[in-house]
């Protein structure tokens, strides 16, 4: 299954135009959650306020993980 991992704030978006193959949607969600947690722990805090989103090839958003407080929760 191909999923696209995008990074977004209210002012900016970094889109994944190629996507990645995952064995299941759960694997894509786990990857996005771990990415958000990793970005949260960056010492300079540059990623705080961003979110890591999982989308399908049609652009439908499945889940979004905030980078910052509450980063383990899907929004």
Predicted model as a PDB file, atoms N, CA, C, CB and O in Angstrom, pLDDT in the B-factor column:
MODEL        1                                                                  
ATOM      1  N   UNK A   1       0.849  -1.177   0.000  1.00 93.00           N  
ATOM      2  CA  UNK A   1       0.000   0.000   0.000  1.00 93.00           C  
ATOM      3  C   UNK A   1       0.897   1.243   0.000  1.00 93.00           C  
ATOM      4  CB  UNK A   1      -0.967  -0.004   1.229  1.00 93.00           C  
ATOM      5  O   UNK A   1       1.847   1.328   0.778  1.00 93.00           O  
ATOM      6  N   UNK A   2       0.595   2.185  -0.859  1.00 97.00           N  
ATOM      7  CA  UNK A   2       1.392   3.407  -0.936  1.00 97.00           C  
ATOM      8  C   UNK A   2       0.719   4.501  -0.116  1.00 97.00           C  
ATOM      9  CB  UNK A   2       1.576   3.862  -2.412  1.00 97.00           C  
ATOM     10  O   UNK A   2      -0.465   4.795  -0.281  1.00 97.00           O  
ATOM     11  N   UNK A   3       1.515   5.093   0.776  1.00 98.00           N  
ATOM     12  CA  UNK A   3       1.065   6.219   1.582  1.00 98.00           C  
ATOM     13  C   UNK A   3       2.062   7.358   1.441  1.00 98.00           C  
ATOM     14  CB  UNK A   3       0.898   5.811   3.070  1.00 98.00           C  
ATOM     15  O   UNK A   3       3.235   7.145   1.134  1.00 98.00           O  
ATOM     16  N   UNK A   4       1.580   8.553   1.666  1.00 98.00           N  
ATOM     17  CA  UNK A   4       2.367   9.765   1.541  1.00 98.00           C  
ATOM     18  C   UNK A   4       2.439  10.423   2.916  1.00 98.00           C  
ATOM     19  CB  UNK A   4       1.757  10.733   0.475  1.00 98.00           C  
ATOM     20  O   UNK A   4       1.418  10.604   3.579  1.00 98.00           O  
ATOM     21  N   UNK A   5       3.647  10.779   3.337  1.00 98.00           N  
ATOM     22  CA  UNK A   5       3.872  11.368   4.657  1.00 98.00           C  
ATOM     23  C   UNK A   5       4.186  12.848   4.444  1.00 98.00           C  
ATOM     24  CB  UNK A   5       5.043  10.633   5.436  1.00 98.00           C  
ATOM     25  O   UNK A   5       5.254  13.195   3.939  1.00 98.00           O  
ATOM     26  N   UNK A   6       3.260  13.710   4.828  1.00 98.00           N  
ATOM     27  CA  UNK A   6       3.406  15.154   4.668  1.00 98.00           C  
ATOM     28  C   UNK A   6       3.691  15.809   6.011  1.00 98.00           C  
ATOM     29  CB  UNK A   6       2.144  15.761   4.035  1.00 98.00           C  
ATOM     30  O   UNK A   6       3.327  15.290   7.066  1.00 98.00           O  
ATOM     31  N   UNK A   7       4.354  16.964   5.946  1.00 97.00           N  
ATOM     32  CA  UNK A   7       4.681  17.753   7.141  1.00 97.00           C  
ATOM     33  C   UNK A   7       4.009  19.103   6.970  1.00 97.00           C  
ATOM     34  CB  UNK A   7       6.250  17.906   7.346  1.00 97.00           C  
ATOM     35  O   UNK A   7       4.169  19.758   5.940  1.00 97.00           O  
ATOM     36  N   UNK A   8       3.239  19.527   8.004  1.00 96.00           N  
ATOM     37  CA  UNK A   8       2.445  20.751   7.833  1.00 96.00           C  
ATOM     38  C   UNK A   8       2.409  21.603   9.089  1.00 96.00           C  
ATOM     39  CB  UNK A   8       1.032  20.400   7.425  1.00 96.00           C  
ATOM     40  O   UNK A   8       2.460  21.107  10.214  1.00 96.00           O  
ATOM     41  N   UNK A   9       2.318  22.909   8.851  1.00 95.00           N  
ATOM     42  CA  UNK A   9       1.929  23.885   9.860  1.00 95.00           C  
ATOM     43  C   UNK A   9       0.801  24.691   9.228  1.00 95.00           C  
ATOM     44  CB  UNK A   9       3.150  24.810  10.316  1.00 95.00           C  
ATOM     45  O   UNK A   9       0.401  24.426   8.094  1.00 95.00           O  
ATOM     46  N   UNK A  10       0.296  25.664   9.955  1.00 92.00           N  
ATOM     47  CA  UNK A  10      -0.740  26.518   9.376  1.00 92.00           C  
ATOM     48  C   UNK A  10      -0.183  27.361   8.233  1.00 92.00           C  
ATOM     49  CB  UNK A  10      -1.346  27.425  10.452  1.00 92.00           C  
ATOM     50  O   UNK A  10      -0.922  27.736   7.323  1.00 92.00           O  
ATOM     51  N   UNK A  11       1.124  27.662   8.274  1.00 95.00           N  
ATOM     52  CA  UNK A  11       1.731  28.531   7.271  1.00 95.00           C  
ATOM     53  C   UNK A  11       2.505  27.791   6.185  1.00 95.00           C  
ATOM     54  CB  UNK A  11       2.641  29.493   7.942  1.00 95.00           C  
ATOM     55  O   UNK A  11       2.743  28.353   5.116  1.00 95.00           O  
ATOM     56  N   UNK A  12       2.901  26.543   6.433  1.00 96.00           N  
ATOM     57  CA  UNK A  12       3.776  25.836   5.501  1.00 96.00           C  
ATOM     58  C   UNK A  12       3.333  24.394   5.318  1.00 96.00           C  
ATOM     59  CB  UNK A  12       5.219  25.880   5.988  1.00 96.00           C  
ATOM     60  O   UNK A  12       2.688  23.804   6.185  1.00 96.00           O  
ATOM     61  N   UNK A  13       3.693  23.847   4.176  1.00 97.00           N  
ATOM     62  CA  UNK A  13       3.469  22.423   3.900  1.00 97.00           C  
ATOM     63  C   UNK A  13       4.665  21.872   3.147  1.00 97.00           C  
ATOM     64  CB  UNK A  13       2.159  22.203   3.085  1.00 97.00           C  
ATOM     65  O   UNK A  13       5.166  22.492   2.209  1.00 97.00           O  
ATOM     66  N   UNK A  14       5.112  20.710   3.567  1.00 97.00           N  
ATOM     67  CA  UNK A  14       6.150  19.968   2.855  1.00 97.00           C  
ATOM     68  C   UNK A  14       5.508  18.665   2.417  1.00 97.00           C  
ATOM     69  CB  UNK A  14       7.438  19.718   3.755  1.00 97.00           C  
ATOM     70  O   UNK A  14       5.268  17.774   3.231  1.00 97.00           O  
ATOM     71  N   UNK A  15       5.230  18.560   1.122  1.00 97.00           N  
ATOM     72  CA  UNK A  15       4.491  17.418   0.598  1.00 97.00           C  
ATOM     73  C   UNK A  15       5.422  16.302   0.135  1.00 97.00           C  
ATOM     74  CB  UNK A  15       3.601  17.856  -0.548  1.00 97.00           C  
ATOM     75  O   UNK A  15       6.490  16.553  -0.423  1.00 97.00           O  
ATOM     76  N   UNK A  16       5.007  15.106   0.371  1.00 98.00           N  
ATOM     77  CA  UNK A  16       5.671  13.907  -0.100  1.00 98.00           C  
ATOM     78  C   UNK A  16       5.040  13.552  -1.440  1.00 98.00           C  
ATOM     79  CB  UNK A  16       5.551  12.726   0.936  1.00 98.00           C  
ATOM     80  O   UNK A  16       3.916  13.051  -1.479  1.00 98.00           O  
ATOM     81  N   UNK A  17       5.743  13.801  -2.528  1.00 97.00           N  
ATOM     82  CA  UNK A  17       5.195  13.565  -3.864  1.00 97.00           C  
ATOM     83  C   UNK A  17       5.445  12.155  -4.385  1.00 97.00           C  
ATOM     84  CB  UNK A  17       5.774  14.554  -4.825  1.00 97.00           C  
ATOM     85  O   UNK A  17       4.861  11.754  -5.391  1.00 97.00           O  
ATOM     86  N   UNK A  18       6.309  11.400  -3.709  1.00 97.00           N  
ATOM     87  CA  UNK A  18       6.625  10.053  -4.171  1.00 97.00           C  
ATOM     88  C   UNK A  18       5.918   8.971  -3.375  1.00 97.00           C  
ATOM     89  CB  UNK A  18       8.103   9.829  -4.110  1.00 97.00           C  
ATOM     90  O   UNK A  18       5.516   7.950  -3.932  1.00 97.00           O  
ATOM     91  N   UNK A  19       5.765   9.187  -2.088  1.00 97.00           N  
ATOM     92  CA  UNK A  19       5.152   8.188  -1.236  1.00 97.00           C  
ATOM     93  C   UNK A  19       6.089   7.029  -0.950  1.00 97.00           C  
ATOM     94  CB  UNK A  19       3.887   7.680  -1.867  1.00 97.00           C  
ATOM     95  O   UNK A  19       7.182   6.936  -1.510  1.00 97.00           O  
ATOM     96  N   UNK A  20       5.644   6.157  -0.077  1.00 97.00           N  
ATOM     97  CA  UNK A  20       6.386   4.957   0.305  1.00 97.00           C  
ATOM     98  C   UNK A  20       5.417   3.798   0.411  1.00 97.00           C  
ATOM     99  CB  UNK A  20       7.149   5.164   1.644  1.00 97.00           C  
ATOM    100  O   UNK A  20       4.238   3.968   0.724  1.00 97.00           O  
ATOM    101  N   UNK A  21       5.939   2.630   0.146  1.00 98.00           N  
ATOM    102  CA  UNK A  21       5.145   1.413   0.281  1.00 98.00           C  
ATOM    103  C   UNK A  21       5.207   0.919   1.730  1.00 98.00           C  
ATOM    104  CB  UNK A  21       5.650   0.313  -0.698  1.00 98.00           C  
ATOM    105  O   UNK A  21       6.281   0.820   2.323  1.00 98.00           O  
ATOM    106  N   UNK A  22       4.048   0.617   2.277  1.00 97.00           N  
ATOM    107  CA  UNK A  22       3.937   0.041   3.616  1.00 97.00           C  
ATOM    108  C   UNK A  22       3.115  -1.234   3.499  1.00 97.00           C  
ATOM    109  CB  UNK A  22       3.284   1.054   4.635  1.00 97.00           C  
ATOM    110  O   UNK A  22       2.258  -1.346   2.621  1.00 97.00           O  
ATOM    111  N   UNK A  23       3.370  -2.189   4.374  1.00 97.00           N  
ATOM    112  CA  UNK A  23       2.621  -3.438   4.350  1.00 97.00           C  
ATOM    113  C   UNK A  23       1.168  -3.238   4.736  1.00 97.00           C  
ATOM    114  CB  UNK A  23       3.260  -4.445   5.272  1.00 97.00           C  
ATOM    115  O   UNK A  23       0.293  -3.981   4.291  1.00 97.00           O  
ATOM    116  N   UNK A  24       0.907  -2.222   5.575  1.00 96.00           N  
ATOM    117  CA  UNK A  24      -0.458  -1.954   6.025  1.00 96.00           C  
ATOM    118  C   UNK A  24      -0.579  -0.481   6.401  1.00 96.00           C  
ATOM    119  CB  UNK A  24      -0.842  -2.865   7.229  1.00 96.00           C  
ATOM    120  O   UNK A  24       0.422   0.223   6.541  1.00 96.00           O  
ATOM    121  N   UNK A  25      -1.816  -0.029   6.562  1.00 95.00           N  
ATOM    122  CA  UNK A  25      -2.023   1.347   7.010  1.00 95.00           C  
ATOM    123  C   UNK A  25      -1.458   1.536   8.410  1.00 95.00           C  
ATOM    124  CB  UNK A  25      -3.520   1.708   6.984  1.00 95.00           C  
ATOM    125  O   UNK A  25      -0.937   2.606   8.724  1.00 95.00           O  
ATOM    126  N   UNK A  26      -1.551   0.516   9.256  1.00 96.00           N  
ATOM    127  CA  UNK A  26      -0.997   0.605  10.613  1.00 96.00           C  
ATOM    128  C   UNK A  26       0.506   0.876  10.573  1.00 96.00           C  
ATOM    129  CB  UNK A  26      -1.278  -0.693  11.395  1.00 96.00           C  
ATOM    130  O   UNK A  26       1.014   1.655  11.379  1.00 96.00           O  
ATOM    131  N   UNK A  27       1.216   0.243   9.647  1.00 97.00           N  
ATOM    132  CA  UNK A  27       2.654   0.490   9.522  1.00 97.00           C  
ATOM    133  C   UNK A  27       2.928   1.945   9.141  1.00 97.00           C  
ATOM    134  CB  UNK A  27       3.271  -0.457   8.478  1.00 97.00           C  
ATOM    135  O   UNK A  27       3.863   2.554   9.662  1.00 97.00           O  
ATOM    136  N   UNK A  28       2.131   2.501   8.247  1.00 97.00           N  
ATOM    137  CA  UNK A  28       2.291   3.906   7.858  1.00 97.00           C  
ATOM    138  C   UNK A  28       1.993   4.822   9.044  1.00 97.00           C  
ATOM    139  CB  UNK A  28       1.364   4.252   6.667  1.00 97.00           C  
ATOM    140  O   UNK A  28       2.707   5.799   9.268  1.00 97.00           O  
ATOM    141  N   UNK A  29       0.948   4.510   9.800  1.00 97.00           N  
ATOM    142  CA  UNK A  29       0.594   5.324  10.969  1.00 97.00           C  
ATOM    143  C   UNK A  29       1.697   5.256  12.015  1.00 97.00           C  
ATOM    144  CB  UNK A  29      -0.747   4.856  11.576  1.00 97.00           C  
ATOM    145  O   UNK A  29       2.064   6.275  12.601  1.00 97.00           O  
ATOM    146  N   UNK A  30       2.229   4.058  12.254  1.00 97.00           N  
ATOM    147  CA  UNK A  30       3.311   3.893  13.228  1.00 97.00           C  
ATOM    148  C   UNK A  30       4.539   4.690  12.804  1.00 97.00           C  
ATOM    149  CB  UNK A  30       3.673   2.402  13.389  1.00 97.00           C  
ATOM    150  O   UNK A  30       5.185   5.328  13.635  1.00 97.00           O  
ATOM    151  N   UNK A  31       4.863   4.656  11.515  1.00 98.00           N  
ATOM    152  CA  UNK A  31       5.999   5.413  11.006  1.00 98.00           C  
ATOM    153  C   UNK A  31       5.796   6.915  11.240  1.00 98.00           C  
ATOM    154  CB  UNK A  31       6.205   5.125   9.507  1.00 98.00           C  
ATOM    155  O   UNK A  31       6.712   7.600  11.695  1.00 98.00           O  
ATOM    156  N   UNK A  32       4.617   7.419  10.933  1.00 97.00           N  
ATOM    157  CA  UNK A  32       4.328   8.847  11.112  1.00 97.00           C  
ATOM    158  C   UNK A  32       4.392   9.241  12.585  1.00 97.00           C  
ATOM    159  CB  UNK A  32       2.944   9.189  10.538  1.00 97.00           C  
ATOM    160  O   UNK A  32       4.933  10.295  12.921  1.00 97.00           O  
ATOM    161  N   UNK A  33       3.845   8.404  13.464  1.00 96.00           N  
ATOM    162  CA  UNK A  33       3.876   8.699  14.899  1.00 96.00           C  
ATOM    163  C   UNK A  33       5.313   8.747  15.409  1.00 96.00           C  
ATOM    164  CB  UNK A  33       3.068   7.648  15.686  1.00 96.00           C  
ATOM    165  O   UNK A  33       5.680   9.661  16.149  1.00 96.00           O  
ATOM    166  N   UNK A  34       6.127   7.769  15.018  1.00 96.00           N  
ATOM    167  CA  UNK A  34       7.520   7.737  15.459  1.00 96.00           C  
ATOM    168  C   UNK A  34       8.306   8.920  14.893  1.00 96.00           C  
ATOM    169  CB  UNK A  34       8.179   6.418  15.039  1.00 96.00           C  
ATOM    170  O   UNK A  34       9.190   9.457  15.562  1.00 96.00           O  
ATOM    171  N   UNK A  35       7.988   9.323  13.672  1.00 95.00           N  
ATOM    172  CA  UNK A  35       8.637  10.492  13.073  1.00 95.00           C  
ATOM    173  C   UNK A  35       8.302  11.747  13.867  1.00 95.00           C  
ATOM    174  CB  UNK A  35       8.209  10.662  11.600  1.00 95.00           C  
ATOM    175  O   UNK A  35       9.188  12.553  14.150  1.00 95.00           O  
ATOM    176  N   UNK A  36       7.033  11.921  14.232  1.00 94.00           N  
ATOM    177  CA  UNK A  36       6.620  13.086  15.023  1.00 94.00           C  
ATOM    178  C   UNK A  36       7.324  13.102  16.378  1.00 94.00           C  
ATOM    179  CB  UNK A  36       5.094  13.088  15.221  1.00 94.00           C  
ATOM    180  O   UNK A  36       7.768  14.157  16.831  1.00 94.00           O  
ATOM    181  N   UNK A  37       7.426  11.958  17.018  1.00 92.00           N  
ATOM    182  CA  UNK A  37       8.114  11.878  18.312  1.00 92.00           C  
ATOM    183  C   UNK A  37       9.597  12.205  18.164  1.00 92.00           C  
ATOM    184  CB  UNK A  37       7.942  10.478  18.929  1.00 92.00           C  
ATOM    185  O   UNK A  37      10.177  12.884  19.012  1.00 92.00           O  
ATOM    186  N   UNK A  38      10.205  11.723  17.092  1.00 92.00           N  
ATOM    187  CA  UNK A  38      11.613  12.004  16.844  1.00 92.00           C  
ATOM    188  C   UNK A  38      11.844  13.501  16.611  1.00 92.00           C  
ATOM    189  CB  UNK A  38      12.111  11.196  15.639  1.00 92.00           C  
ATOM    190  O   UNK A  38      12.784  14.079  17.157  1.00 92.00           O  
ATOM    191  N   UNK A  39      10.990  14.120  15.807  1.00 92.00           N  
ATOM    192  CA  UNK A  39      11.115  15.561  15.541  1.00 92.00           C  
ATOM    193  C   UNK A  39      10.893  16.379  16.801  1.00 92.00           C  
ATOM    194  CB  UNK A  39      10.121  15.994  14.462  1.00 92.00           C  
ATOM    195  O   UNK A  39      11.520  17.423  16.981  1.00 92.00           O  
ATOM    196  N   UNK A  40      10.013  15.920  17.668  1.00 89.00           N  
ATOM    197  CA  UNK A  40       9.748  16.620  18.926  1.00 89.00           C  
ATOM    198  C   UNK A  40      11.004  16.679  19.786  1.00 89.00           C  
ATOM    199  CB  UNK A  40       8.611  15.932  19.697  1.00 89.00           C  
ATOM    200  O   UNK A  40      11.203  17.638  20.532  1.00 89.00           O  
ATOM    201  N   UNK A  41      11.844  15.668  19.687  1.00 85.00           N  
ATOM    202  CA  UNK A  41      13.032  15.582  20.533  1.00 85.00           C  
ATOM    203  C   UNK A  41      14.253  16.285  19.959  1.00 85.00           C  
ATOM    204  CB  UNK A  41      13.365  14.154  20.775  1.00 85.00           C  
ATOM    205  O   UNK A  41      15.326  16.227  20.559  1.00 85.00           O  
ATOM    206  N   UNK A  42      14.121  16.946  18.818  1.00 82.00           N  
ATOM    207  CA  UNK A  42      15.236  17.712  18.264  1.00 82.00           C  
ATOM    208  C   UNK A  42      15.545  18.869  19.212  1.00 82.00           C  
ATOM    209  CB  UNK A  42      14.906  18.238  16.824  1.00 82.00           C  
ATOM    210  O   UNK A  42      14.635  19.559  19.673  1.00 82.00           O  
ATOM    211  N   UNK A  43      16.806  19.074  19.495  1.00 68.00           N  
ATOM    212  CA  UNK A  43      17.212  20.041  20.516  1.00 68.00           C  
ATOM    213  C   UNK A  43      16.854  21.480  20.187  1.00 68.00           C  
ATOM    214  CB  UNK A  43      18.677  19.947  20.731  1.00 68.00           C  
ATOM    215  O   UNK A  43      16.597  22.270  21.096  1.00 68.00           O  
ATOM    216  N   UNK A  44      16.831  21.845  18.894  1.00 83.00           N  
ATOM    217  CA  UNK A  44      16.574  23.243  18.553  1.00 83.00           C  
ATOM    218  C   UNK A  44      15.094  23.609  18.529  1.00 83.00           C  
ATOM    219  CB  UNK A  44      17.176  23.548  17.221  1.00 83.00           C  
ATOM    220  O   UNK A  44      14.759  24.791  18.446  1.00 83.00           O  
ATOM    221  N   UNK A  45      14.195  22.614  18.601  1.00 82.00           N  
ATOM    222  CA  UNK A  45      12.761  22.888  18.641  1.00 82.00           C  
ATOM    223  C   UNK A  45      12.180  23.392  17.332  1.00 82.00           C  
ATOM    224  CB  UNK A  45      12.481  23.877  19.700  1.00 82.00           C  
ATOM    225  O   UNK A  45      11.049  23.876  17.308  1.00 82.00           O  
ATOM    226  N   UNK A  46      12.940  23.288  16.233  1.00 87.00           N  
ATOM    227  CA  UNK A  46      12.498  23.842  14.949  1.00 87.00           C  
ATOM    228  C   UNK A  46      11.221  23.195  14.425  1.00 87.00           C  
ATOM    229  CB  UNK A  46      13.590  23.684  13.925  1.00 87.00           C  
ATOM    230  O   UNK A  46      10.500  23.820  13.646  1.00 87.00           O  
ATOM    231  N   UNK A  47      10.921  21.964  14.829  1.00 90.00           N  
ATOM    232  CA  UNK A  47       9.750  21.259  14.313  1.00 90.00           C  
ATOM    233  C   UNK A  47       8.521  21.395  15.206  1.00 90.00           C  
ATOM    234  CB  UNK A  47      10.076  19.806  14.136  1.00 90.00           C  
ATOM    235  O   UNK A  47       7.447  20.913  14.846  1.00 90.00           O  
ATOM    236  N   UNK A  48       8.656  22.036  16.353  1.00 90.00           N  
ATOM    237  CA  UNK A  48       7.494  22.203  17.232  1.00 90.00           C  
ATOM    238  C   UNK A  48       6.415  23.006  16.509  1.00 90.00           C  
ATOM    239  CB  UNK A  48       7.898  22.906  18.560  1.00 90.00           C  
ATOM    240  O   UNK A  48       6.710  24.022  15.880  1.00 90.00           O  
ATOM    241  N   UNK A  49       5.191  22.559  16.598  1.00 92.00           N  
ATOM    242  CA  UNK A  49       4.083  23.227  15.908  1.00 92.00           C  
ATOM    243  C   UNK A  49       3.749  22.600  14.564  1.00 92.00           C  
ATOM    244  CB  UNK A  49       4.412  24.679  15.709  1.00 92.00           C  
ATOM    245  O   UNK A  49       2.718  22.921  13.972  1.00 92.00           O  
ATOM    246  N   UNK A  50       4.598  21.718  14.077  1.00 95.00           N  
ATOM    247  CA  UNK A  50       4.327  20.996  12.836  1.00 95.00           C  
ATOM    248  C   UNK A  50       3.476  19.771  13.132  1.00 95.00           C  
ATOM    249  CB  UNK A  50       5.642  20.586  12.136  1.00 95.00           C  
ATOM    250  O   UNK A  50       3.310  19.386  14.289  1.00 95.00           O  
ATOM    251  N   UNK A  51       2.949  19.171  12.100  1.00 96.00           N  
ATOM    252  CA  UNK A  51       2.288  17.877  12.235  1.00 96.00           C  
ATOM    253  C   UNK A  51       2.773  16.966  11.113  1.00 96.00           C  
ATOM    254  CB  UNK A  51       0.733  18.029  12.201  1.00 96.00           C  
ATOM    255  O   UNK A  51       3.170  17.425  10.043  1.00 96.00           O  
ATOM    256  N   UNK A  52       2.732  15.673  11.383  1.00 97.00           N  
ATOM    257  CA  UNK A  52       3.112  14.656  10.410  1.00 97.00           C  
ATOM    258  C   UNK A  52       1.819  13.959  10.005  1.00 97.00           C  
ATOM    259  CB  UNK A  52       4.183  13.632  10.998  1.00 97.00           C  
ATOM    260  O   UNK A  52       1.142  13.365  10.845  1.00 97.00           O  
ATOM    261  N   UNK A  53       1.474  14.030   8.717  1.00 98.00           N  
ATOM    262  CA  UNK A  53       0.193  13.515   8.237  1.00 98.00           C  
ATOM    263  C   UNK A  53       0.388  12.343   7.284  1.00 98.00           C  
ATOM    264  CB  UNK A  53      -0.599  14.622   7.547  1.00 98.00           C  
ATOM    265  O   UNK A  53       1.350  12.301   6.517  1.00 98.00           O  
ATOM    266  N   UNK A  54      -0.527  11.407   7.345  1.00 98.00           N  
ATOM    267  CA  UNK A  54      -0.533  10.265   6.429  1.00 98.00           C  
ATOM    268  C   UNK A  54      -1.698  10.443   5.467  1.00 98.00           C  
ATOM    269  CB  UNK A  54      -0.641   8.902   7.205  1.00 98.00           C  
ATOM    270  O   UNK A  54      -2.844  10.615   5.882  1.00 98.00           O  
ATOM    271  N   UNK A  55      -1.383  10.398   4.160  1.00 97.00           N  
ATOM    272  CA  UNK A  55      -2.399  10.525   3.122  1.00 97.00           C  
ATOM    273  C   UNK A  55      -2.278   9.375   2.137  1.00 97.00           C  
ATOM    274  CB  UNK A  55      -2.275  11.876   2.393  1.00 97.00           C  
ATOM    275  O   UNK A  55      -1.221   8.758   1.999  1.00 97.00           O  
ATOM    276  N   UNK A  56      -3.390   9.099   1.452  1.00 96.00           N  
ATOM    277  CA  UNK A  56      -3.350   8.088   0.398  1.00 96.00           C  
ATOM    278  C   UNK A  56      -3.097   8.774  -0.946  1.00 96.00           C  
ATOM    279  CB  UNK A  56      -4.678   7.268   0.361  1.00 96.00           C  
ATOM    280  O   UNK A  56      -2.929   9.992  -1.002  1.00 96.00           O  
ATOM    281  N   UNK A  57      -3.071   8.002  -2.010  1.00 94.00           N  
ATOM    282  CA  UNK A  57      -2.767   8.536  -3.343  1.00 94.00           C  
ATOM    283  C   UNK A  57      -3.811   9.545  -3.832  1.00 94.00           C  
ATOM    284  CB  UNK A  57      -2.662   7.396  -4.340  1.00 94.00           C  
ATOM    285  O   UNK A  57      -3.511  10.367  -4.699  1.00 94.00           O  
ATOM    286  N   UNK A  58      -5.016   9.493  -3.295  1.00 95.00           N  
ATOM    287  CA  UNK A  58      -6.063  10.446  -3.666  1.00 95.00           C  
ATOM    288  C   UNK A  58      -6.031  11.708  -2.818  1.00 95.00           C  
ATOM    289  CB  UNK A  58      -7.420   9.796  -3.548  1.00 95.00           C  
ATOM    290  O   UNK A  58      -6.842  12.613  -3.017  1.00 95.00           O  
ATOM    291  N   UNK A  59      -5.092  11.774  -1.868  1.00 94.00           N  
ATOM    292  CA  UNK A  59      -4.956  12.957  -1.020  1.00 94.00           C  
ATOM    293  C   UNK A  59      -5.779  12.924   0.251  1.00 94.00           C  
ATOM    294  CB  UNK A  59      -5.325  14.154  -1.790  1.00 94.00           C  
ATOM    295  O   UNK A  59      -5.773  13.893   1.010  1.00 94.00           O  
ATOM    296  N   UNK A  60      -6.494  11.823   0.505  1.00 96.00           N  
ATOM    297  CA  UNK A  60      -7.291  11.717   1.736  1.00 96.00           C  
ATOM    298  C   UNK A  60      -6.380  11.588   2.943  1.00 96.00           C  
ATOM    299  CB  UNK A  60      -8.254  10.512   1.666  1.00 96.00           C  
ATOM    300  O   UNK A  60      -5.483  10.745   2.968  1.00 96.00           O  
ATOM    301  N   UNK A  61      -6.612  12.422   3.937  1.00 96.00           N  
ATOM    302  CA  UNK A  61      -5.831  12.367   5.165  1.00 96.00           C  
ATOM    303  C   UNK A  61      -6.402  11.289   6.073  1.00 96.00           C  
ATOM    304  CB  UNK A  61      -5.821  13.741   5.880  1.00 96.00           C  
ATOM    305  O   UNK A  61      -7.597  11.276   6.368  1.00 96.00           O  
ATOM    306  N   UNK A  62      -5.531  10.384   6.512  1.00 96.00           N  
ATOM    307  CA  UNK A  62      -5.945   9.321   7.410  1.00 96.00           C  
ATOM    308  C   UNK A  62      -5.697   9.676   8.867  1.00 96.00           C  
ATOM    309  CB  UNK A  62      -5.225   8.044   7.064  1.00 96.00           C  
ATOM    310  O   UNK A  62      -6.531   9.402   9.730  1.00 96.00           O  
ATOM    311  N   UNK A  63      -4.554  10.284   9.138  1.00 97.00           N  
ATOM    312  CA  UNK A  63      -4.187  10.586  10.516  1.00 97.00           C  
ATOM    313  C   UNK A  63      -3.158  11.706  10.512  1.00 97.00           C  
ATOM    314  CB  UNK A  63      -3.635   9.324  11.243  1.00 97.00           C  
ATOM    315  O   UNK A  63      -2.428  11.889   9.538  1.00 97.00           O  
ATOM    316  N   UNK A  64      -3.107  12.452  11.607  1.00 96.00           N  
ATOM    317  CA  UNK A  64      -2.146  13.530  11.768  1.00 96.00           C  
ATOM    318  C   UNK A  64      -1.596  13.477  13.187  1.00 96.00           C  
ATOM    319  CB  UNK A  64      -2.795  14.915  11.468  1.00 96.00           C  
ATOM    320  O   UNK A  64      -2.356  13.392  14.152  1.00 96.00           O  
ATOM    321  N   UNK A  65      -0.280  13.527  13.308  1.00 95.00           N  
ATOM    322  CA  UNK A  65       0.365  13.508  14.622  1.00 95.00           C  
ATOM    323  C   UNK A  65       1.067  14.841  14.840  1.00 95.00           C  
ATOM    324  CB  UNK A  65       1.374  12.320  14.743  1.00 95.00           C  
ATOM    325  O   UNK A  65       1.925  15.216  14.040  1.00 95.00           O  
ATOM    326  N   UNK A  66       0.724  15.566  15.904  1.00 95.00           N  
ATOM    327  CA  UNK A  66       1.383  16.834  16.177  1.00 95.00           C  
ATOM    328  C   UNK A  66       2.815  16.624  16.679  1.00 95.00           C  
ATOM    329  CB  UNK A  66       0.578  17.633  17.199  1.00 95.00           C  
ATOM    330  O   UNK A  66       3.110  15.640  17.357  1.00 95.00           O  
ATOM    331  N   UNK A  67       3.686  17.554  16.339  1.00 94.00           N  
ATOM    332  CA  UNK A  67       5.037  17.559  16.878  1.00 94.00           C  
ATOM    333  C   UNK A  67       5.024  18.531  18.049  1.00 94.00           C  
ATOM    334  CB  UNK A  67       6.115  17.961  15.786  1.00 94.00           C  
ATOM    335  O   UNK A  67       4.953  19.744  17.854  1.00 94.00           O  
ATOM    336  N   UNK A  68       5.090  18.008  19.236  1.00 83.00           N  
ATOM    337  CA  UNK A  68       5.031  18.829  20.438  1.00 83.00           C  
ATOM    338  C   UNK A  68       4.221  18.119  21.494  1.00 83.00           C  
ATOM    339  CB  UNK A  68       4.433  20.210  20.138  1.00 83.00           C  
ATOM    340  O   UNK A  68       4.020  16.907  21.409  1.00 83.00           O  
ATOM    341  N   UNK A  69       3.753  18.845  22.485  1.00 67.00           N  
ATOM    342  CA  UNK A  69       2.960  18.223  23.549  1.00 67.00           C  
ATOM    343  C   UNK A  69       1.786  17.423  22.970  1.00 67.00           C  
ATOM    344  CB  UNK A  69       2.439  19.298  24.522  1.00 67.00           C  
ATOM    345  O   UNK A  69       1.051  17.915  22.113  1.00 67.00           O  
ATOM    346  N   UNK A  70       1.623  16.207  23.442  1.00 55.00           N  
ATOM    347  CA  UNK A  70       0.550  15.347  22.948  1.00 55.00           C  
ATOM    348  C   UNK A  70       0.902  14.641  21.663  1.00 55.00           C  
ATOM    349  CB  UNK A  70      -0.691  16.145  22.744  1.00 55.00           C  
ATOM    350  O   UNK A  70       0.009  14.154  20.969  1.00 55.00           O  
ATOM    351  N   UNK A  71       2.193  14.567  21.317  1.00 50.00           N  
ATOM    352  CA  UNK A  71       2.610  14.023  20.024  1.00 50.00           C  
ATOM    353  C   UNK A  71       2.284  12.566  19.832  1.00 50.00           C  
ATOM    354  CB  UNK A  71       4.060  14.209  19.851  1.00 50.00           C  
ATOM    355  O   UNK A  71       2.340  12.088  18.699  1.00 50.00           O  
ATOM    356  N   UNK A  72       1.948  11.837  20.864  1.00 51.00           N  
ATOM    357  CA  UNK A  72       1.604  10.442  20.685  1.00 51.00           C  
ATOM    358  C   UNK A  72       0.168  10.224  20.307  1.00 51.00           C  
ATOM    359  CB  UNK A  72       1.900   9.695  21.911  1.00 51.00           C  
ATOM    360  O   UNK A  72      -0.240   9.085  20.084  1.00 51.00           O  
ATOM    361  N   UNK A  73      -0.620  11.287  20.227  1.00 49.00           N  
ATOM    362  CA  UNK A  73      -2.057  11.167  19.987  1.00 49.00           C  
ATOM    363  C   UNK A  73      -2.376  11.543  18.541  1.00 49.00           C  
ATOM    364  CB  UNK A  73      -2.853  12.062  20.969  1.00 49.00           C  
ATOM    365  O   UNK A  73      -1.814  12.499  18.008  1.00 49.00           O  
ATOM    366  N   UNK A  74      -3.258  10.808  17.923  1.00 50.00           N  
ATOM    367  CA  UNK A  74      -3.694  11.137  16.566  1.00 50.00           C  
ATOM    368  C   UNK A  74      -4.738  12.243  16.619  1.00 50.00           C  
ATOM    369  CB  UNK A  74      -4.262   9.887  15.848  1.00 50.00           C  
ATOM    370  O   UNK A  74      -5.545  12.313  17.546  1.00 50.00           O  
ATOM    371  N   UNK A  75      -4.706  13.103  15.610  1.00 46.00           N  
ATOM    372  CA  UNK A  75      -5.689  14.198  15.539  1.00 46.00           C  
ATOM    373  C   UNK A  75      -6.494  14.085  14.276  1.00 46.00           C  
ATOM    374  CB  UNK A  75      -5.002  15.572  15.604  1.00 46.00           C  
ATOM    375  O   UNK A  75      -7.373  14.910  14.028  1.00 46.00           O  
TER     376      UNK A  75                                                      
ENDMDL                                                                          
END                                                                             
